Amino acid sequence: MYFFDDRFLLHASAINNKKKGKTVLFGGTGGVGKKSLELYFCNQLGYRFVSDDICVLDLDGCVYPNLAPPKIYAYNIQGNPSLKKQVVGPSLLGRMQWMLRK
């Protein structure tokens, strides 16, 4: 990004509404709930994941994905068994790894 005069970085999560063609950014410091809001919009309202934590924007307002998978933590899925199943997966190895890293 440092080599492009027309692009800049923003500490935010981004989701996209496919039907309306609009991208929404959630900004804020760490721990304020950007990821929880992003998960809610994607899982409950049909939005699509674009970027987690760092967004690249240009002067025309286009948002580019940072191509990193979302970092989902244990507190993001606490009390939501269907999301936990989706994140952890059905395999024993996946569940063991989640428990160790949690």
KATAWO-V383537 format. One line per field, one symbol per residue. phi: phi as a letter, one per 20 degrees, with the letter a starting at -180 (. if undefined). A space follows every 50 residues. Layout:
phi = ???
//
This chain:
phi = .fedfdcbecfadccceffemddddddqffneofffffffffeddmfdfd bcncddcdfenfddfemdffeddgffdfmcffffffffneffffffffff ef
//
